[in-house]
Amino acid sequence: MSFTSYSDLQDAIAGYLARSDLTTQIPDFIRLCEVRLRRDLRIRQMLKSVTTATTASDDTVELPSDFLEARDFIVVGNPVQPLNYQSPSLFNRNSRVAEAGKPIDYTILSNDFQLAPIPDGAYTVKLLYYAAPAFLSSSNTSNAFLANCPDLMLYGSLIEAEPYLMNDARINTWGTMFDRAKNSLTTSDQQSQYSGVPLVMTTTVR
């Protein structure tokens, strides 16, 4: 793709739609596409790592504001203590939720991680997670989506444009191209992360 900035993407969308009168609507199509990608796409360029500390007698740690999905969550130390995810219903039946000590399990409730046992001190916890790229704007002219999958940004925006234009027949065309590009990107991302590394099967309860 030849577009690398927010304005380039807007021009490309207008060109594909053969319309020059959608300058107000095209940013909305792009924003809707970004919302879709935040929900559907997970690639390594979206990974971030943050470190924080627990507070004694407080069983919650706030999620990062751009949090989408956890990849790994640990208590830093020697040895490292992996935190095990449990669904909220299973977590509530966990006997450790009433205990105090070094956290072992966690769940996600609203905008917080909830830990069990309840931390009995300040433990350093490290989170590797998929972060939502900042939305494109006139002041934020590129992001992880535009830099790494401009084709998805284009096709996704075109999908959002067609219902507005009452041209439903084109939705399937752009949808097919969007899905093909997304599948190709996901496969390529997985291969680049795990190429040459033996796969080990683990079981995670969610």
Secondary structure as UniProt FT lines:
FT   HELIX           6..17
FT   TURN            23..25
FT   HELIX           26..40
FT   HELIX           44..46
FT   STRAND          47..53
FT   TURN            56..57
FT   STRAND          60..62
FT   TURN            65..66
FT   STRAND          67..75
FT   STRAND          81..82
FT   STRAND          84..85
FT   HELIX           88..92
FT   HELIX           95..98
FT   STRAND          100..101
FT   STRAND          105..109
FT   TURN            110..111
FT   STRAND          112..116
FT   STRAND          118..119
FT   STRAND          124..131
FT   HELIX           144..148
FT   HELIX           150..164
FT   TURN            165..166
FT   HELIX           168..170
FT   HELIX           171..194
FT   TURN            195..196
//
